[in-house]
Amino acid sequence: MKYTCSTEINLPIDKVVVLWEDENNFKYWQDGFKSIELLNGEHNAKGSKSKILFEGKQKMELIETIISNDLPREKVGLYEHIHMTNTQTTRFVVIDKNTTQYISEVEYLKFNGFMIKLFAKLFPGKFKAQSQKWMNQFKEFAENN
């Protein structure tokens, strides 16, 4: 499963990227974000690994591996969870000096378990909707800070 989401943010690209990269801001736009812990490598550098924790209705732990980081042009991460593995490519594009397009391409590489495979088959739009929700929440956060 693969999809792309995007939104326009009414801020210059440099400010958008600084706000997006700052892990202290994750809690403002990623529902349930609890923490991120660097496991190895240099922070946000190619090959580095981090553990990301979310708490909400259920606890969720992801292992993030940075595949490449050339922001604002592009950042690619691999995200591994007990039930799924996906890549996410994030890009920021200048529309004009005060407007930035935020683009996220997500590709699910593997689903582990019957229930998640069934859910992904029956409700693929739920995955995209969640990604778009977080992007919209980031837009709102960024434009108000």
C-alpha positions in Angstrom: 0.0 0.0 0.0 1.4 3.4 -1.0 -0.1 6.9 -0.7 0.8 10.6 -0.7 -0.5 13.4 1.4 0.2 17.1 1.3 -0.7 20.5 2.7 0.4 24.1 2.2 1.7 25.9 5.2 1.7 29.7 5.3 5.3 30.1 6.5 8.7 30.3 4.9 10.4 26.9 4.3 13.2 27.5 6.8 10.8 28.1 9.7 8.6 25.1 8.7 11.6 22.7 8.7 12.9 23.9 12.0 9.5 23.4 13.7 9.0 20.0 12.0 12.4 18.7 13.0 12.2 19.8 16.7 11.3 16.7 18.7 10.0 18.9 21.5 7.2 19.9 19.1 6.1 16.3 18.2 3.6 16.2 21.1 1.7 19.2 19.7 0.9 17.5 16.4 1.3 13.8 16.7 -1.5 12.4 18.9 -0.2 10.2 21.7 3.4 11.1 21.2 5.3 10.2 24.4 9.0 10.1 23.6 11.8 9.5 21.2 15.1 7.9 22.2 18.3 7.7 20.1 19.4 4.1 20.1 22.5 4.5 18.0 24.2 6.7 15.5 24.2 10.5 15.2 20.8 12.2 15.7 18.9 12.4 12.3 21.9 11.1 10.4 21.8 8.3 7.8 21.7 4.9 9.5 20.8 6.3 13.0 18.1 4.4 14.9 15.6 5.7 17.4 12.8 4.3 19.5 9.5 6.3 19.3 6.8 5.7 21.9 3.1 6.7 21.6 0.5 6.3 24.3 -3.2 6.5 23.8 -5.9 3.8 23.6 -2.9 1.5 23.1 0.8 1.8 23.6 2.8 1.7 20.3 6.5 1.4 19.9 8.3 2.1 16.6 11.9 1.8 15.6 12.9 4.5 13.2 15.9 4.1 11.0 17.0 7.1 9.0 17.6 6.1 5.4 18.6 9.6 4.2 18.3 13.1 5.4 18.7 16.0 3.0 16.1 18.4 4.4 14.4 20.5 3.3 14.6 18.6 0.0 13.9 15.2 1.5 14.1 12.9 4.6 13.4 9.2 4.3 12.8 7.0 7.3 12.0 3.3 7.8 9.5 2.6 10.6 9.2 -0.9 12.1 6.4 -2.0 14.4 5.4 -5.4 15.6 2.5 -5.4 13.2 3.9 -3.4 10.2 6.9 -1.9 8.4 6.7 1.2 6.3 8.9 3.9 4.8 8.0 7.6 4.9 9.5 10.2 2.6 9.0 13.8 3.7 9.6 16.8 1.4 9.2 20.5 1.7 8.9 22.7 -1.4 8.9 26.5 -1.7 5.7 27.8 -3.2 6.7 31.4 -2.5 8.7 33.2 0.1 5.9 32.8 2.7 4.3 29.5 1.7 5.7 25.9 1.9 4.2 22.7 0.6 4.7 19.8 3.0 4.5 16.4 1.2 4.6 12.9 2.8 4.8 9.7 0.8 4.2 6.5 2.8 4.7 3.0 1.6 3.7 0.0 3.7 6.2 -2.8 3.0 4.9 -5.5 5.3 2.0 -6.3 7.5 2.4 -9.0 10.2 -0.6 -10.8 11.4 -4.0 -11.7 10.0 -6.0 -8.8 11.6 -3.8 -6.0 10.4 -3.6 -7.5 6.9 -7.4 -7.6 6.9 -7.7 -4.1 8.2 -5.3 -2.8 5.6 -7.2 -4.5 2.9 -10.6 -3.4 4.0 -9.8 0.1 5.2 -6.7 1.4 3.4 -8.1 5.0 3.6 -7.7 4.9 7.4 -4.0 4.9 7.1 -3.9 7.8 4.7 -6.5 9.7 6.8 -4.2 9.4 9.9 -1.2 10.7 8.0 -3.2 13.6 6.6 -4.6 14.4 10.1 -1.1 14.7 11.6 0.0 16.9 8.6 -3.0 19.2 9.1 -2.3 19.3 12.9 1.4 20.2 12.1 0.1 23.0 9.8 -2.1 24.4 12.5 0.7 24.2 15.1 3.3 25.8 12.8 1.1 28.6 11.7 0.3 29.5 15.3 3.9 29.5 16.5 
